[in-house]
Structures are given as structure tokens and as C-alpha cells.
Amino acid sequence: MAESLVSGVAERLGNLLTQEANFLSGVSTQVELLQTELKQMQGLLKDADARQDESEAVRQWVADARELAYDAEDVITTYALKVGSRKGVGMQKVVKRWACILSEGTTAYNVGSEIENIKMKITNLKTNFRDYGIKESIIQGGGSSSSNERERERRQTFSHLEHDVVGFDDDLNKLVEFLLRDEEGNRVASICGMGGLGKTTLAKMVYNYHKIKQHFDCRTWSYISKQCQRRRIWEEILIKLLSPTKEERDGIQKLTDAEIVEKLGEVQLQKKCLVILDDIWDIETWNSLRAAFPLKNIRSKILLTSRNKEVSLHVDTEAFLHELQCLNKPRSWELLEKIAISRRKGEDMVCSEGGFPLLQYLLLDNLYSLEEWRVQEGAMPSLCHLIIDSCYNLKTIPDGLRFVTTLRELEINDMPKSFKDRLDKGGPDFYKVQHVPPLYLNAVTSDW
């Protein structure tokens, strides 16, 4: 759907502004304004998506919205990549997922002109939507505390694993090995990487690993987020580490901040604790929490996740830093084999939410018995390329593909005509793939 695609682009531009501002020097203000324009357009697209059948004009406007979102992302990430390469600091890793073709003539001036051109087109598109009578939905931003709390609840993470996960064995082993060491120093481990790579999933695997459970006296999991509430987090961690009675819990809530900090330090000194802090956004957030987490002369350890590598380096210069990377094509196909083996039940294959955060390339080839394939929302948040080849009994493409906004190429080879017809514009499955720019339908066979 165009709404989710535009939302994803707006969020990723926001992440670049937050984490890589030094690569956007000269255009950061224009990028912020462009992000605002995208969010405003997103507010109109929910109704527009639902009303595409009413008019060819609406369908074209929705298609234009998708293209403008892609244009916006390509212009900004290309510029950031160019600046990063000039500075020689490895910006390629930051925007690897959006691999762009660089132009030697890229400058802040002409990028600014391109941004203004895109903004003007978005403004015209919003006018068309409103003149047609498209209703505008309110996009929750940084407004009231109640809306922030709702956003926090929506993104809340918990320590339990809801499904099996494949593809993280090496990452898990490295982190566990570090956390099980008892020598002095090196009390902090960090999992870093862009959104969607599986930082939280990997942290959950560590938290639930049998050797971790045996090694530590107590473990605690806290979700931090952009809306960090220091007092709530401190109380939550202390209660989990102490397992207090109701009376003791009431007493904790009456403590001053200084008293809570003191008690947290005592517990981490007396016991061997593992404290996991999930989704720390910036250095300021850590600075507000750090008083409760002494790093010297204690038996406990901290594992944190963050999109921002600088947070990890700031917490402890000697921290064990584990950076997650997107999978290359051979590794992605190797992961696919595990999917087919571990997730298939007879003629049915299910890709569960959060199960394949690193998967970029997916090839379904010669799965003759496969009749139904289901993809849950959030199952493959990094998927860029999908090929379906010679799966003759697969009746339809999964509905969940409409949520995979990173999908940039879909190729259908040697499949029945009825399967292809469903994907054609106007077909019953077209809405599932209309956000994918290149859709290749090759070597269609007669129906069986």
C-alpha cells in the first residue's frame, strides 16, 4: 500500500537526520521539510488507497505518490552516500540497503533543487487529493504525552520469542561468549544496526539462551525508546531484579531517584545480573539513565541495542560492539533453504512476523508441492528482491507482501497463466504488489 511505503520512507529519512546528520550537511533543513511533506501526504493516502477503484485519476495519483517517495529516498541517500565516501568513514554501511548509483556531479546545491522539485510535486498531489474529496487522516507525531505513550505501547518489545528464528547462529554465539566471561572490565555489549535488521530479535535470543539463564542470578529486559521515562525504567528494572513482595514494591515507588540509583547499584554489585536495554536512541537518553548502571567493580553486565553506533561507543569505549549487516545474496538463499525446511508443513509455508529480519533476496524455485504461502506483517522487513519460479501449484501470491515496502523487484518465471492474470493491473492480487516498481512476468505457462 502506498500509505505504508510513504510512511517507511519518511521514517528512514528521519533516522538519517537523527543518526547521520554530518552526512546531510547543507541540506538537512530541506530534508526535514521534505519529511514533513511526506507525512502530510501519508495522511491523505489511507483514504486514497481505499478509493482507487473509483477513478483512474485516483489510481494514477496513488502511483505518483509511490514514485515521489522513491525519488525522495534515492535523492537523499545518494547525497549522503556521496558525502560519506568523500569523508572516508564507511557511509556505505549506513545506506547499503538503499544502494544507489552515484553521480559525480552531486552537490548540496543541485540536491537542494531536486528536493524542492519533489516538494512542489507533492504539494500539487496533495491539492489534487483534497480537491477530489480525499479525507485526511491524522498522523501521530510528537504531540501530546498521550499520543507519545500510545506510540510507545505500539512499539513496546518484550523478552519472549514468539517463533523460531533462523540466520542468527554466529551472532548469538559471539554475544553469548562475551557475556559469559567473568574477568574484570568489559561489562557492556552492544548490538547496533539500521532498523529492521533484527537487533531486538537477537537480544531476545541472548536473553532466553539456556547458558545465559544458568550463568546469571537474575535477568531483566527494558524497552527504552524515544519516549524514555527514566523513573519508570529504573523502578521497572529494580522490581525485576529484586522480585519484591507487594509491600516492598510499594516501598520502591516511594523512594527518591537517588535512593533508587543507590539500590540498583547495590543489587548489581551483590548479584550477577544481566540488564538488557532495548532501543536506546541517542546519547542523551543513555546519559539520563547511566547513574543507575555502574560499570566498574561489579559482576553484572549490560546488553543494549541501538540504531546509533555512537551510543555504544559513548557508553563504554571498551564495550563489545556487534554490528548487524544485511545478508548478501548467497547467504540470503542459504537462509531460504532453512525457511523451506523449517517452516513448511506439507503444502503450506509460513513466514512468521520477525522471523527473517536480514533476508534481502528470496528465490522460490521448483517447489512443486507448495500450494499456499503465507507472509505475516513484519516477517521480512529487509526484502528487496523476490523471484518465484516454477512453483506450479502455488495458487496466489501472499497478502503479506503488501506490507513489504522495501521490495524493489519482483520476478515471476514459468508460472501458470491464472497466477499471472491475478497480478495484472485490475487483477484480484494486483493490490498486493502495486507498490513494487519493476514487476517482471516471464515465460507464463498454460494452466494445468
C-alpha positions, -999 to +999 in steps of 0.1 A: +000+000+000+012+035-009+005+048+027+028+023+043+055+028+017+055+066+022+054+061+060+085+039+057+104+064+036+095+093+060+107+072+090+140+063+073+147+099+063+141+108+100+166+081+110+192+096+087+186+130+101+190+117+137+219+094+132+238+107+102+234+145+103+270+150+094+264+134+060+235+157+053+253+190+058+239+217+036+205+201+030+194+189+065+167+217+068+153+208+034+153+171+043+133+179+074+108+199+053+106+170+028+099+146+056+071+168+068+056+169+033+058+131+030+040+127+064+012+151+052+008+132+020+007+100+041-023+114+059-042+115+026-031+081+013-051+060+037-084+072+021-069+074-014-057+038-012-092+026-003-108+046-032-086+036-061-115+018-078-135+050-081-113+067-106-083+062-129-072+096-117-070+085-081-051+053-091-026+075-110-022+099-081-015+070-057+011+056-082+026+091-084+028+092-046+048+060-046+072+073-072+077+105-054+085+086-022+111+065-041+126+097-057+129+114-023+147+084-007+170+080-037+180+117-038+188+119-001+206+086+004+226+092-028+238+125-015+245+111+020+265+082+004+285+106-017+294+128+013+302+097+033+326+083+007+344+117+005+349+117+042+361+081+041+340+069+071+322+040+057+288+056+050+282+027+026+273+005+055+247+031+067+228+032+034+237-002+020+201-013+019+193+016-004+222+010-028+222+039-052+241+049-084+263+078-076+267+108-097+299+127-096+281+160-101+261+156-069+263+188-048+243+204-020+231+229-045+216+206-071+204+181-044+185+211-028+170+219-062+159+183-066+143+183-031+124+215-039+112+199-072+099+168-053+083+190-026+064+210-053+051+178-069+040+165-035+022+198-029+004+196-062-005+160-055-020+169-021-041+196-038-054+170-063-063+146-034-081+173-014-100+188-045-112+153-052-125+149-016-099+126-002-102+127+036-070+134+056-061+111+085-041+125+114-006+111+116+006+108+152+038+127+157+055+142+187+024+160+201+007+152+234+021+129+260-009+106+255-001+102+218+036+096+227+025+069+251+003+052+225+033+052+201+055+037+229+029+010+236+027+002+199+064-003+196+069-020+230+092-050+230+092-079+254+118-106+262+100-137+250+105-152+215+072-158+197+086-180+170+117-198+158+144-176+142+170-187+117+201-169+104+215-156+137+236-185+150+270-168+146+258-135+160+243-153+190+274-173+197+297-143+197+275-123+221+270-153+245+307-159+246+314-124+256+286-122+283+298-155+299+333-142+306+339-133+342+371-113+341+372-077+352+363-049+327+343-051+295+309-051+312+289-038+282+278-054+249+260-036+222+240-047+192+240-019+165+225-016+130+198+001+110+161-005+117+148-039+105+180-059+108+169-078+139+186-062+168+157-068+192+152-104+179+189-112+185+188-096+220+157-118+228+177-149+217+205-139+240+181-133+269+165-167+265+196-187+258+200-216+283+236-208+292+227-172+299+199-183+322+223-206+341+251-181+343+233-150+357+215-148+390+188-126+375+179-110+342+158-080+332+145-066+300+135-030+295+123-012+264+137+024+263+125+041+230+125+078+220+100+085+248+124+075+276+108+078+311+137+075+334+119+069+367+096+043+352+126+024+337+146+025+370+116+012+390+109-015+365+144-028+365+148-027+403+115-046+407+125-073+382+159-078+398+146-080+434+113-098+428+098-079+458+066-085+478+037-062+473+047-042+504+083-039+492+071-029+457+050-001+473+082+009+492+102+011+460+077+035+445+081+059+474+119+060+471+136+092+458+156+090+425+188+090+444+177+061+466+166+040+436+200+046+419+218+035+451+197+003+454+202-005+417+240-002+422+239-024+453+219-052+435+243-052+405+272-054+429+258-082+451+243-103+423+254-114+388+227-095+368+221-092+330+204-059+322+191-056+286+182-021+274+164-023+241+162+005+216+183+034+231+180+062+205+207+086+214+235+096+238+213+119+258+189+090+266+218+069+280+232+099+300+198+102+317+199+065+327+236+059+334+237+068+371+219+035+379+244+013+360+279+013+374+304-002+350+334-008+374+339-034+401+306-052+395+297-088+385+268-077+363+267-070+326+246-048+303+234-056+267+220-027+248+205-023+213+207+009+193+205+021+157+232+046+166+267+032+169+279+064+187+257+055+216+275+022+221+309+039+219+298+066+244+285+041+270+319+023+272+348+027+249+358-009+257+324-023+250+319-054+229+303-039+197+284-062+175+272-046+142+245-064+123+248-063+085+223-071+057+228-105+042+244-109+008+227-128-020+243-163-013+237-160+024+201-150+018+195-180-004+211-202+022+186-188+047+158-195+023+167-232+023+163-231+061+129-214+056+117-241+033+128-269+056+118-254+090+086-235+081+069-258+055+042-281+066+032-302+037+017-279+010+018-248+032+047-224+040+045-197+067+069-168+072+062-155+107+065-120+120+101-110+128+114-144+116+136-132+088+148-096+095+180-099+075+166-115+043+171-094+012+169-119-016+143-146-019+140-173-045+112-198-046+122-223-072+107-257-082+086-261-051+061-282-069+041-292-039+037-257-025+001-246-027-002-218-001+024-194+011+016-170+039+037-140+049+029-122+082+034-085+085+070-078+097+083-112+086+108-099+060+113-061+066+146-060+045+134-080+015+144-062-018+143-089-045+118-118-048+118-144-076+090-171-079+100-197-105+082-230-114+060-233-083+032-246-105+007-254-077+011-221-059-024-205-063-018-169-053+008-145-040+007-139-002-013-110+010+015-101+034+037-089+005+018-056+005+035-048+039+070-054+025+077-018+015+114-024+009+106-048-021+120-032-052+119-060-077+095-090-082+101-116-109+077-143-119+090-171-142+074-202-156+042-199-136+006-207-147-014-181-167-040-179-139-013-169-114+000-142-138-035-129-146-042-123-109-012-100-107-021-079-138-034-044-132-070-048-123-065-084-112-075-096-077-039-097-065-026-065-080-031-046-047-006-068-031+023-058-055+013-024-068+040-008-047+068-027-064+083-006-092+096-034-116+073-064-119+086-089-144+062-117-157+082-141-179+075-175-196+040-179-184+027-215-189-008-228-196-029-238-167-027-274-156 
